[in-house]
Amino acid sequence: MSAPKAPQGQFTLLYFASATSYTRKQHDFLPAPLPILELHDKLEKLYPGIVEKVLRSCAVTVNLDYVDLEEEASKGEKGLVIQPGDEVAIIPPPQGSHIERISADLIWRRFLSTGVAMAAVPTTIIYKTVGNVEIPFDLYLPKDARNVPVLLWFHGGGLLQSKRTNVSPHMLKAVDKYKIAVISADYRLAPQVGVADIFEDVQDCITFIRHPEGLLKHIDSAAIDAQRLAVCGSSAGGYLAFLAGLYVEPKPKVVLPIYPITDPLGTFFTTSQPHPLGGGRTDHATVKSFLDPNGEVVTSNEKNSDKEQMYFYMMQEANLAELLRIKPGDDTYRIAKQIYRRRLPPAYCIHGDADRAVGVEQCDEVVGIMYGLDMDVKYERLHGLDHLFDRDAAFELEGMYEYMMKHV
């Protein structure tokens, strides 16, 4: 397993399993020196709630040596200090309720045997520039890639927030398991641009991947087969995958929407919804600066940014279509309304019936029409599962990847 090298004056912090799911990252670079006993406080500030929900049940290693935090606490000022260049990891504890002081090698072997290792560090490539705004994607390649198919994935967040690094564990694992290239792309975020501009980014991203003067100029031209393209996305990213299936020509070989938005003018998004995580109302002042349509155009945000509240605010205000600049009566961006005329490539759709962030009826409608038109579609309507369920490394979505490989 390769780990990213930290910039000068920092250390590398690797996340695995539940830590990956919670932070939506595989690693961070943090300032050093840092006393090991201050690590939890540092992470709590970056990812509120992580101590109680993740770190209390995880182990810590420094340069592959297991660290007993209770023992370090007993040393006081003589406790371990993380130094610049160190490699620290948050990993699942060994089996059993008691964490023994065992070798890091054994911890790693137990962990890696589950098959949930960190993917290779991606290559970041700028696929488009609009004015001064650069729009990147991350490319993950399997070892010794030769003519492998491409899975293009778009992140969720209502087209209002988030970033390309929020890749689920199953997708990182799929790179080597299925010998595929995974591309995780950013795009311009609303409401400073509308859905038409965002979809233009999607189209340009696909053109860049397919065109001989695009992606192939940055990598070994024999590594991928860009014509064997699948487009995937989660939540709002699933919406972009469906739009690609409708409007991109030639069409992708297959689309793979995961708990997708399909209709910003549908009942779910035109009716005020409660906070999906059980929180209270989102104060307008918290997101005011991000609501200005003439504000700075951005392609991503960090997890600790107030912009991460935009989706919750949109749900309570029921104004997704407005934020995306979709006018009442305009059916261009309503997936179900366009299927008969525009058609869709083969589609594998996944949605939990307990989803509180995107009502399952959004996916039901599209799949129902595809079935009615005798189109190639597979639907996993999963009982009892909520939004983002696949952030849990236990979900590998094997059916989706097998369907993809069949069609690419």
N, C-alpha and C positions, 0 to 999 in steps of 0.2 A: 504494500500500500504506500503510495507516495503522498507526502504532506507538503502543503505550500510553505515556502520560505518566508519568514516574517521580514518586514522592512526593518531598517536599523532602529534600535531603541524600542522594539516591540517583541512580543512573543506570539506564537501561533497557538490558538485554542481550537481544538477539533471537537466537533459534536457528533454523537452517534445515537441511533435509535430514538428514544423519546426526546432527547435533547435536540436532535435534528428536527423532529416534528414540531417542537415548541418554538424554536428560534427560526425555523424555515431556512436554515443555513447549514453548511457543512463545516464552516470554520469562521473565526474572527481573528483579527490582529488587535492585540491590546497592548497598552504601554507597559513597559518594564523599566526598573524592577517593581514587583508587586508581591507583598507578603501573601503566602498561600491562603491564609485565613481571611484575607480581604477579597478573595475571588468571588465568593457567593454574593457579597454586597455589591461588587462591581457588576455582576451579571443581573442582579435584581433591579438595578437602576436601568440597565439596557432592556431587560425583558421582565417587566413586572409580573410577579406570581411564579417565576421559574423556580425559586428556592423551594416553595412548598409543593409544587406540582411535579417537579422533575428532580432537582438536585438532592433532595433528602433521600432519594432512593437510588442514587447513582454513585459510582466510584470516580476517583480522580487519579490520573497518572501524570507524572512529570518526567519527560524523556524516557518513557516506557517503564518507569519505576512507580509502583503503587504507593500512594500517599495516605497514611493513616491520619485523618484530620484531628481526631481526638488526641492522638499522641503529639501532633504539632502544636495543638492548643496548650498542652501541658509544658511546652518549652518556653512559652512567653516570647520575649524579644529574640530568642535564639532559634525560633521556628524557621522553617523553609521559606526562602524568598525566590520567587520566579524571576529568572534573569532574561535579558534580551537574547533572542535566538532560541529560547527553550521551546519545547513542544509539549503542550499540556492537552489532556483529553478528558472529556466527560463521557463516561461509558457506563453501560449497565453493570451492576455488581455481580460477583460470582453467584452461582446458585446457592440458595439457602438464605435464611434470615440473618445470619451473622457473617459479616465481612471479615475474613481472616487476612492476615498479612501474608499474601502469597506473591509469587513473582509476577511481574507485569506480563511476561511472556505467556503465562497460563491464562491470565485474564484475557489477553488478546486472542489466544487460540480458542477459548470458549466462546468469545464474542463473534469472532470472524467465522466460526463454524455455523453460525446462524445465517450466513450469507448476506448480511447487511453491512457491508463495508463502504467506506466513502469512495465515491467514484474519483477518477483522476481529475486533477484540477483542469477546468475547462479553458479553452482558448476564447478570448473575447474579441469580437470583430464588429466594427462599425458597418452596418449594412445600409445606412441612409443618413443624410444630413439635411436638415431643413433650417435654413438660416444659420444660426449659431448652435442649433440643437443637434447633437449627435445621437443616433439611435442604435444601440448595440444589441447583439445577441451573444449567448455563450454556446460554444460547440463542445460537446462531449463525444469523443471517439473511442471505440473499443480498441483493444490491443491488436496490432497488425491488421488494421481495417483495410479491406479490399472490396470495392464495389458494394458497400453495405447500404441498405435503405436508410432514408432520413425520416425521423419523427420530429416535426416542428411543433413545439408546445408554447401556448400563450397562457400567462398567469391570469388569475382572477382579480377581484377587487372592484367589480362593477364598472370597469374601464375608468375608475376614479382614483385608484391607489394601487400600491404594491409594486413588486419588481420581479425581474426574471430569475433571481436567485432562489425563489421559493419553490424549488423543485421537490416533489415528493420522493421518499426513499425508493419506492418501487420503480420509478423512472430512472433513477441513477443506477439501480441494480440492473435494469433492462439493457443498459448499454452493452455490458459484456455477456449477460445471460442470453440475449437474442441477437447479438452482434449487429447493433444498429447505431447510427449516429443520432444523438439527441441534440436538438437546437432549442434553446429557451430564449425567447425574444422579448425585449421591451417594446413599447410603443408609446406614442404620445398620450397623455392622460387628459380626460375631460375634467372640468367643463371649459378649459382654456381652448380646447378643440372639440369638435363634435364627432359623432360616430363615423361620418363620412371621411373625415381626416384620418381617424384611427384605422378604418378599413383600408384606406390608401396605404398606410404603413404595412398592413398585412400583405396586400398585393405586391408592394415593392420588396418586402422581405422574401416572398416566394420567388419573385423574379430574380432577385439577387442569388438565391440558392440554386436556381435552375440555370442561370445564364453562364456561359463559359467564361465571361469576363468578370463574374461576381465571386462567389465563394471559392470556386476552384482556383482562383489566383492566390488564395491564402493558404491552401493546403495541398497535399499530394493529390493530384487530379484523379488518381486511381483509387483513392480511399473510399469515396462514396459514389453511389449512383443516384444523382439528384432527380432523376425522373421517377424513381421509386419513392414517391413522397406521400407520407401520411401527415395530416394536420390534426392536432390534438389541442385541447385546452380545458382548463378547469374553471367552472363558474362562468364569469364573463369571458374567460379565454375559450370556453366551450362555445359561447355565442360567436366568437370570431372564427372558430373552426367551422361552424355551420355556415357563416357568411362566406367563408372561403369555398365551401362545397357548392354554394349557390352561384357565386359570381366569378370565381377565378377560372380562367380558361388557359390551357387545358386543366380540367378538374384534378384535384388530388386523387390518388388511387383510393383513399379511404379517409373518412373523418372519424375522430374518436372523442366526442364531447363527454366530459365528466361533470356531473350535476350542473348542466348548462343553463344559463339564462337563454331564453329563446324569444321573448316578447316583452320589450320595455313598456309597451302599452297594454299588457295583459293585466288581469285583475290583481295579481300578487303585487305588482309594482305600481299600481294606481290606487292601492288601499294601504293606509298606514299600518305598518307592522311593528310588533314589539321587538326590543333588542334581542337578537338571536342567542346571545350568551347570558340573558337574564339581567343585564345591566339596566340602568335608568336611561332617561332621555339624554340625547347628545345636545349639549348647549350650542346654540348658534355661534356664540363668540369663539368657541373652540375651532370651528372650521371656517369662520368668516373669510379669512385671507385666501382660502383655497377655492372659495365660491366665485370669486371675481373672474368673469369670463375674459377680461383683458389682462389678467395676471400672467405671471411667468409660465411659459410652457415647459413642462418637465416630462420625463419619461419614466420616472421611478421615484420612490421615497423609501427612507429607512423605516424599520419596524417601530422605532420609538418616536416617530414623527406624529403630530396631531392629524396629519393627512390620513392616517390609518383609521380615523373616526368618520371619514367621509361616507363609507358604505352604510354605517349605522344611522348617520344623519339622513341619508337618502331614503332608507327604509321607513323611518318615522315620518318623513315629509312626503313620501310616495311621489317623488319627482324625478325618477331615473330618466324618463323620456326627455324631460325638460333639460336636464344636465347634459344629455347626449345630443341635444338639438334636433330631436325627432318631433315633428309637428303632428298633432291629431289629424288622422286621415291619410297620413303617409305610411303606406304598408311596405315600403322598400326594405326596411330592416326588421320586419316581423317574419320570422322564419317560416312558420306554418302557412302564411299567406302567399309565399313565393314558390313552394315546392312543386306544385302542379306545372307551373310555367317554366321554372328554371331547372327543376330536377336536382337531385342530390346523388353523389357517389355512394358506394356502400358505407354504412354508418354503424358504429358500435357505441351505444349510449348507456351511460351508467348514472343512476340517480337513487338516492336513499329516500324512502317514503316518509322519513321523519325530519326532512330538511327544513330548517327554520330560516335559512338565509336565501334560498331560492325554492319556491314551492314546486313540488314534484310535478304538479299539473303542467308546468312549463314544458317539461320533457315529454310528458304523456301526450300532449297535443301533437307535437311533431312526429313522434313515433307512430301514433295512431294514423296519421295521414300517410306516412310512408308504408305502413302495413296495408292500408286501404288501396294504395296505388301499386301494390305488389312489388315494392322496391326492396333492395337488399338491406335489411336492417336487423340488428340484434340488440335486445334491450335487457339490461340487468337492472331491474327495479328492486332495490335491496330493502328488505323490511327492517325497520327500526334504526336505520343509519341516518346520521345527520350530515350537514355540510362538512367538508374537509375530512371526512372519515379516513381517506386514504393517506393522510399525513402519518398515520400509524404504520410503522414498518411491517406490521403483521399482514397488511393487505398488499398482495402482489399483483392483483388484477391480471392474472394469467390468461383468462379468457379474452380480454381485450388485446393483449399482445399476440396471442395465437391468431386471432381474427385479423389483426394487422398484417402479420407475416403471410397469411393466406392471400391477402389482396395486393401486397406490394411485390 
